[in-house]
């Protein structure tokens, strides 16, 4: 009876020790990982850096994990442990996806090491695809007058497991609209406002472009239109700007026509 109890106790201690040697992934997904499992991390885009955070306390309680590295990376990929962000409870591994990466499924390993030289290997899958940074605008049509700025508000949704940097640019002249750069965290949303300041009147069709700051690819294009009504000053300026193309005798006509059009 005593021997049986002893055997059970030893078996339990062995099981606990084996369980304690597992590695716990905290982000981008939370689960215990090991060589016997193939863990799907999620979706990311070319040029991004995937951050893997591990719990140091998930290993042997007497010898926690002290280092992490990557093995079996696809061609062109890179990885490094981020020492300046580590603390007593976590280890951080950054895996860099090249900006030339094609849409596909990729596999690599992370190796954790404890103070006594013990190791645990975890296998991961990541899916690289386009279209994870989704953008929309509150309205693609605006009406205003010359000199009166209008604001376009964009909703940005990042479905990637990694942070992304991008900018909103336009086909408008630089004096009308300046680009806006932004960063958006993994699996998060934010709003970005762009101000357009029209310098002359009329209908103006243009486009906004969402350009990746990581891969330099254009991620989205949104057509828009702005209708700008003139002011008295802008109409006089328009007539004077056209002055070199007409004879001086036509000046009174253009000035009078500008005033009548404004009153109409």
Secondary structure by P-SEA (a helix, b strand, c coil): caaaaaaaaaaaaaaaaaaaabbbbccccccccccccccccccccccbbbbbbbbcccccccccccccccccccccbbbbcccccccccbbbbbbbbcccccbbbbbbbbbbbcccccbbbbbbbbbbbcccbbbbbcccbbbbcccbbbbbbbbbbbcccbbbbbbbbcccccccbbbbbbcccccccbbbbbbbbbcccccccccccccccccccccccccbbbbbbbcaaaaaaaaaaacccccccaaaaaaaaaaaaaac
